[in-house]
Amino acid sequence: MKTSAYLPAVIAFSLIATPAVAQRQQQQQESAATKTGGLAPRRDISGHWLGPVSPRKEPPPPMTALGQQVFDATKPLQGPRAVPIAQTTDPLVTCNPQGFPRSALFETRGFAFEHVPRRTLQLLQYQRIWREIWTDGRPLPTNVGAPGKDARDPRYYGYSVGKWADDYTFVVTTTGFNEDAWVDERGYPRSMDAKIEERYRRIDHDHLELSVTIDDPKMYTKPYFVMKQVYTWAPVQEFEEQLCIPSEALEYRETFRPAGTGK
Amino acid sequence: MTTRIVAFAIVITVVTLTAAPGFAHHSDVAYDQAKRTTLKDAKIISYAWRNPHGIMVLDVKDETGEVVRWTLETGSPSSLMTDGWTKNSVVAGDVITVDANPARNGTKFGRLLRVTKADGTVLTWGERNRVTQ
């Protein structure tokens, strides 16, 4: 009886108080999210970051015979070997996954990090992709693509582990790739066993420097230092929805196919 | 007022950083960038404001008075917004003048560069980026 007497009051309080609490929490989150300037926080690269859509990349070292063969078979839409859209073999033209490291080297339309227990998540605005970077000390898998029931499948975005090299530098190593994806829009290859290192150095609160190096003896005669690029703290800490939509991409390709035929 | 200015600046910054260069899905090699074709009094038959690039279909009279259909690619919505476009900047039925890089192979395709509307309003796509490239 007493319980039912209190019930309307509890409901009324909830209806009034919950929105107020939520609004206050949202205001606090927005205040923290839009805070800019100052020193880099220790062991923290969380937040939304922006940079160029297609960062400038270094030329690769000489490729192996296999690397050259795979590279020669690609017909990119971009770069010095660009072909018309009707002739390209670029997987992205039909919205196939970019994979890693292309997701860091092309169409980098903003990304975010979130540190959570046992792992750091990287969220990519373009295509709404996420990467799991394990920080619980586990090793990288060594049986990707191997025979046997315990083998791991190759992945477009590979398997990633991360650790702090110092209080401001987070190092991610990734391997175990699906070889359908390209290194970047120019059509450079990477093998399943490539080890790719990302070094994220928090320069200050508003700047995050990324260096990418590919160690892939099957495809390159030396480690390939691909790029160093600084990203800036996004003034709006929220994603847009930027998608590659297969039906629209196909219509685009078919519509403009005649423009790229013959000479 | 100050808040509005700051908000506008933030929006412009975000669009600029996330939109450029806006040519990601296509290849420029199909178009002759040294040529500029002007299509006068072109009637927009359809215009798709979409990713990865917009598609504008136009009917234009040639020198003999015959109606010729042209198809132009434009930027993605985000890259066009960087240049001041909105979804309704041009719509089907509008009569406009268009500058475009024509297809190298002589087909009636092109990459849109500039639109001049009947009221004199000028809209461009990517001219800023191309000048600096």
HADDOCK unambig.tbl for C-alpha pairs under 7 A between the chains (distance, minus, plus):
assign (segid A and resid 50 and name CA) (segid B and resid 17 and name CA) 6.51 0.50 0.50
assign (segid A and resid 50 and name CA) (segid B and resid 18 and name CA) 6.99 0.50 0.50
assign (segid A and resid 51 and name CA) (segid B and resid 17 and name CA) 6.18 0.50 0.50
assign (segid A and resid 52 and name CA) (segid B and resid 17 and name CA) 6.42 0.50 0.50
assign (segid A and resid 53 and name CA) (segid B and resid 18 and name CA) 6.64 0.50 0.50
assign (segid A and resid 53 and name CA) (segid B and resid 20 and name CA) 6.50 0.50 0.50
assign (segid A and resid 53 and name CA) (segid B and resid 21 and name CA) 6.85 0.50 0.50
assign (segid A and resid 77 and name CA) (segid B and resid 26 and name CA) 6.30 0.50 0.50
assign (segid A and resid 77 and name CA) (segid B and resid 27 and name CA) 5.00 0.50 0.50
assign (segid A and resid 78 and name CA) (segid B and resid 27 and name CA) 6.21 0.50 0.50
assign (segid A and resid 82 and name CA) (segid B and resid 27 and name CA) 6.52 0.50 0.50
assign (segid A and resid 82 and name CA) (segid B and resid 29 and name CA) 6.85 0.50 0.50
assign (segid A and resid 83 and name CA) (segid B and resid 27 and name CA) 6.55 0.50 0.50
assign (segid A and resid 83 and name CA) (segid B and resid 29 and name CA) 6.39 0.50 0.50
assign (segid A and resid 84 and name CA) (segid B and resid 27 and name CA) 5.55 0.50 0.50
assign (segid A and resid 84 and name CA) (segid B and resid 29 and name CA) 5.94 0.50 0.50
assign (segid A and resid 84 and name CA) (segid B and resid 30 and name CA) 5.48 0.50 0.50
assign (segid A and resid 85 and name CA) (segid B and resid 26 and name CA) 6.36 0.50 0.50
assign (segid A and resid 85 and name CA) (segid B and resid 27 and name CA) 6.16 0.50 0.50
assign (segid A and resid 93 and name CA) (segid B and resid 25 and name CA) 6.36 0.50 0.50
assign (segid A and resid 109 and name CA) (segid B and resid 18 and name CA) 5.04 0.50 0.50
assign (segid A and resid 110 and name CA) (segid B and resid 18 and name CA) 6.64 0.50 0.50
assign (segid A and resid 235 and name CA) (segid B and resid 10 and name CA) 6.12 0.50 0.50
assign (segid A and resid 244 and name CA) (segid B and resid 51 and name CA) 6.96 0.50 0.50
assign (segid A and resid 244 and name CA) (segid B and resid 52 and name CA) 6.82 0.50 0.50
assign (segid A and resid 248 and name CA) (segid B and resid 51 and name CA) 6.93 0.50 0.50
assign (segid A and resid 249 and name CA) (segid B and resid 52 and name CA) 6.41 0.50 0.50
assign (segid A and resid 259 and name CA) (segid B and resid 30 and name CA) 6.01 0.50 0.50
assign (segid A and resid 259 and name CA) (segid B and resid 103 and name CA) 5.54 0.50 0.50
assign (segid A and resid 259 and name CA) (segid B and resid 105 and name CA) 6.68 0.50 0.50
assign (segid A and resid 259 and name CA) (segid B and resid 107 and name CA) 6.13 0.50 0.50
assign (segid A and resid 259 and name CA) (segid B and resid 109 and name CA) 5.81 0.50 0.50
assign (segid A and resid 260 and name CA) (segid B and resid 30 and name CA) 4.90 0.50 0.50
assign (segid A and resid 262 and name CA) (segid B and resid 105 and name CA) 6.18 0.50 0.50
assign (segid A and resid 263 and name CA) (segid B and resid 104 and name CA) 6.27 0.50 0.50
assign (segid A and resid 263 and name CA) (segid B and resid 105 and name CA) 4.41 0.50 0.50
